[in-house]
Amino acid sequence: MSLQCGIIGITNVGKSTLFNCMSNTKVEITNFAFSTNKSNLGVINVPDNRLLELEKLQPTDKVIPATVEIVDIPGLTKGANQGEGVGNKFLGDIRNTDALIHVLRCFDDENLSHVNGSVDPVRDIETIDFELQVKDLESVEKKIQRYDKLTKIGDKEAKHGIEVLNGLKEHLESMQNARDYKISDTDKKHVDDLFLLTAKPTIFVCNVDDESAISGNAYVEKVKEALQNHNSEILVIAGKLEAEIAELDNENDRNEFLNDASLTEPGVNKLIRSAYSLLNLLSFFTVGPKEIRAWTIKKGMNAPQAAGAIHSDLERGFIRAEVMKYNDFVTLGSETKVKEAGKFNIEGKNYIVDDGNILHIRFNV
């Protein structure tokens, strides 16, 4: 499932550092603004301890976690919508993503200059928001013009669409984001095809110094205050610390490092899971001696659609799904015991797959 989560922010805030901690693709990190001219695409494994528990009960040749694509978009700056810095190209890259991780610099470092001369994460939020709002306004105005031509030939639906879009236009002009605009489900059809930049769900990541990894700092508090009415998730991560953790291959060394930092797990693990949830995704499992695997689907998908995530033939020839709940399987210890407990279910085409379901698909092509 090719859903993408984009990492955005002002230049020199630690985006690429976090990207390298999360992704199987590594990019160069420098202290220079606008030092790259392309976005970088990587694939991240979604941390899921349930896979380890399943392996304890079912020996297998390999364990494959769920994955999601992530895009490191070069730093933006004031005037990006007019081509400043890396300019319009990367605003287009943002449009192709499904959700955003907005990284904010919340640390002082005299060796790492800020493009605007001082550290102010709230100002940086406003700068990025403004650039995205300007592009969204352009998109909305162009569609209003298209609808206006349709109203001249008597299209009543276009007339209502103009009303909806004018309300959104006013909202954007007041420096508000499209994701905060209240719109009915029936009216969304006038907006959805615009793929507005400020409509994308967003996690804000406060990149702090090592000492602030647990409790944050004054910069983080300012971010929380600025976003308190926006129903946004805010995570605190020490990017430099995370980079050091990511370099440790030995699990014991990594655990010792985490203990010394008073952390239970790398902060990027929580970020990855939050991004996965932000994309409205869930995982189901297939379990066997050849592989135990987590598969990614969107929440609300039915059993045939989940089968299609494994292979299109399984969806096309779907007959039924044999379903166990993860908790039942690990608590009872085996498929046989799940069956004996009456918790092994046969489900048809209308079954909505839940997070953690263990599926075996019966099909005929």
Secondary structure, DSSP 8 states (H G I E B T S, - for coil): ---EEEEE-BTTSSHHHHHHHH-SS-----SSTT--SS-EEEEEE---THHHHHHHHS--SEEE--EEEEEE---B-TTGGGT-TTTHHHHHHHHT-SEEEEEEE-S--TTS--TTSS--HHHHHHHHHHHHHHHHHHHHHHHHHHHHHHHTTT-HHHHHHHHHHHHHHHHHHTT--GGG----TTTGGGTGGG--GGGS-EEEEEE--GGGTTT--HHHHHHHHHTTTTT-EEEEE-HHHHHHHHT--SHHHHHHHHHHTT-SS-HHHHHHHHHHHHTTEEEEEEE-SSEEEEEEEETT-BHHHHHHHH-HHHHHTEEEEEEEEHHHHHHH-SHHHHHHTT--EEE-TT-B--TTEEEEEEE--
